[in-house]
Amino acid sequence: MKITLTAVLLLIFQLTTLAQGTLEDYKRAKEIRSSFGKVYQVPQQIIWSEKGDSFSYRLHKKDGKRSLYLVDAVTHKKIDTDVDAIEKQLSAQLGKEVKLGVLWGRDLKVLTANEVEFTEEKVIWKWNAQENKLSKTRDIATTGMDRRSDGYWGARWDDSKGESVESPDKAYTAYIKNSNVYISKKGDPKSERQLTFDGSPGEYYSARIQWSNDSKKLAASKVRKAEIRQLTLLESSPVDQLQPKLQTRDYNKPGDALSQYYPTIIDVMGERVITVDPAQIPNQFSLSALVWKADNSGITFEYNQRGHQRYDVMELSAVDGKTKTIISERSATFIDYSGKKYRNDLKKTADIIWASERDGWNHLYLFDAKTGALKQQITKGNWVVRKVVHVDEDSKKIIFEASGMNKELDPYLIRYYTIGFDGKGLKELTPEIANHQATFNPDHSLFVDLYSRVDQAPQAVLRRVADGQIVMDLEKADISDLEATGWRKPEVFKSLARDGKTEIWGIIVRPRNFDPNKKYPVIEYIYAGPHSAFVPKSFSANPSGLAELAELGFIVVQIDGMGTSNRSKAFQDVAWKNLKDAGFPDRIAWMKAAALKYPYMDIEKVGIYGTSAGGQSSAGALLFHPEFYKVGVSSCGCHDNRMDKIWWNEQWMGWPIGPEYAACSNIENAYRLEGKLLLIVGELDDNVDPASTYQFVNQLIKHGKDHDFIMVPGMGHASGGDFGEKKRRDYFVKHLLGVEPPAWNAY
């Protein structure tokens, strides 16, 4: 029989594409979960003593030992305590077996370099590491109340009611009655005096009353109330009854009316009432808490105008009654108040340290709190301040996190710096090319620096803040057992964005049995919310959970495209009124560049999945970029930004509601669907209204678009749990690999 060269090549191709999505792959994907724990010697739960001269951390060792280390930061001596020894003594003293789980020690208190306190079984215990001795300190007084709350994240407090507020001198109490402000002498209800008279149920005075420091004045807000929309959820399968239940939640959506707050100062003795100039705070999205100035001359508050293009620090004077702006932020797009706002009113000078993106990058500024004059831009450059750690007014220095300062490196890696209030003396404390996580002692003279990269195992050292010098090596992670399983570290990959000049960064995850002679479909895990960046930068054996999916025979990637945060303002602004963009032009260019370098990446077969905002993007990929993305799995997606919570969506999509909302809507664009799409939603999702998914399904049906849909009874905002994970994997195996997935009970 004559075999042609074409037939041989075809046979070779078929053989190289086998063993992907097989039962053995599924078994291996399940098995590798146990290997992710084979990372040892990484400090966890670092806790400093109040004096700042000692600290503790927990460690998981290769021999299985769980250690609690106590470290003397002065002598640099370490004491290793076996947690098993603490368990044994606890069990003996309590007369029953006690197992200290992973949450043990969350309330640990370091007393000295030898002793710690912790709570277990409603008792406070002291452990002396030098003597290996456990002693009972005291019982915890029980109140009969569980302080944990299962309350809903978006619940609104009815601030028309509240407890009375005691004056600083203890002489008076202030409270709300009949929608107005009253005071009375403490313990003397007959001395009651009404201070305001214009309150009503529709325009009431808030119970968030603030006394001035001299007990002579009050601050409160008069509130023009707006009704709060109620989200209604149907619980189809309650555990305590046969019939379904209805649940409701406070849930304002974009465009809804909002309550308006009007700060007011009341002179308690003179009974003078000073009200803010309403013309200066129109159309509020929010107004912050009222804060008295140290000299009692007025109150300050922050005003966020609806649309998030104006954000002001304002003052209402108790002297002349005037309303004035101290600091004013303006933006042609949005002000990222929810992610980048920082304000520190200095106590020793009349200055304010303020964060702003006014020069195109997130930086710190020094303002005169009295005049509002800009005194100094403290940090400057094409890089971003990520977090202010500490402000020392005596030394006039700031400790802060930043990223992107070194143009040759990954711009997302966090490193630590100090700088003077005058913008001089910038000093780097953490020079290693890594993502640093610092834990400072109380006086900010020392810190434990745990640093790693997604492709580099962690190390931990003790450093001085004064010069960043390492004063003690603590730990180096041991990943040898992990590597022995065949684990492959993620690859950090970068390419150019749509503009041909901006760097886009991401990671590539390959299966353990990776063979460069095979072809691998590519799956992207997406979360493209403008509020942050999402590609992991610190070490993980299973970054973003990508490794298990890759094991089935895929190359799995995660990318931060334009429109996300932690880069320049212009980089993030791509998302403005355009969430459907989701950085897709950059993501597609990135994957094409990766495939040029690695031809085994089959970008003719690209899948995508995501949850929440990632659910919106993963479905949108098949609507707006079907030429590239072929298979998508979307979990609890926000498929129309008019259907989701007000703050997140108006922050990026703007106000008032305009045509861009419909343009970005998956529901409005359902007719565009190509490829294979699986939608997953929990019926009790109170983060993203599940009706968003139902309406998307409705439009897909009306347009005759084939798709798959799973509603998970009783589930909230999630990716579908273990059931959803199995369905997601099977969906990609079936539609990208063209293989029928094995039965679940087979593995």
TAVEN-V322283 format. One record per run of one state. SS is the DSSP state (H for helix, E for strand, - for the rest). FROM is the first residue (numbers start at 1). TO is the last residue. If there is no record, write none. Layout:
ss->(SS;SS)
from->(FROM;FROM)
to->(TO;TO)
//
This chain:
ss->(-;H;-;H;-;E;-;E;-;E;-;E;-;E;H;-;E;-;E;-;E;-;E;-;E;-;E;-;E;-;E;-;E;-;E;-;E;-;E;-;E;-;E;-;E;-;E;-;E;-;H;-;E;-;E;-;E;-;E;-;E;-;H;-;E;-;E;-;E;-;E;-;E;-;E;-;E;-;E;-;E;-;E;-;E;-;E;-;E;-;H;-;E;-;E;-;E;-;H;-;E;-;H;-;H;-;E;-;H;-;E;-;E;H;-;H;-;H;-;E;-;H;-;E;-;H;-;H;-)
from->(1;5;18;23;38;40;41;44;49;54;61;66;73;78;83;95;109;111;115;121;123;129;133;140;165;167;172;178;180;186;188;195;200;201;203;206;210;212;217;225;230;236;245;251;253;254;260;268;273;276;278;281;284;288;291;293;298;306;310;318;323;331;337;341;343;346;351;357;363;369;374;378;384;393;397;404;415;421;427;429;435;441;446;454;456;465;470;477;478;479;480;485;491;497;503;510;520;526;543;551;554;561;569;574;584;598;601;612;613;625;629;636;645;646;654;659;664;670;673;676;683;691;703;708;713;721;738;744;747)
to->(4;17;22;37;39;40;43;48;53;60;65;72;77;82;94;108;110;114;120;122;128;132;139;164;166;171;177;179;185;187;194;199;200;202;205;209;211;216;224;229;235;244;250;252;253;259;267;272;275;277;280;283;287;290;292;297;305;309;317;322;330;336;340;342;345;350;356;362;368;373;377;383;392;396;403;414;420;426;428;434;440;445;453;455;464;469;476;477;478;479;484;490;496;502;509;519;525;542;550;553;560;568;573;583;597;600;611;612;624;628;635;644;645;653;658;663;669;672;675;682;690;702;707;712;720;737;743;746;747)
//
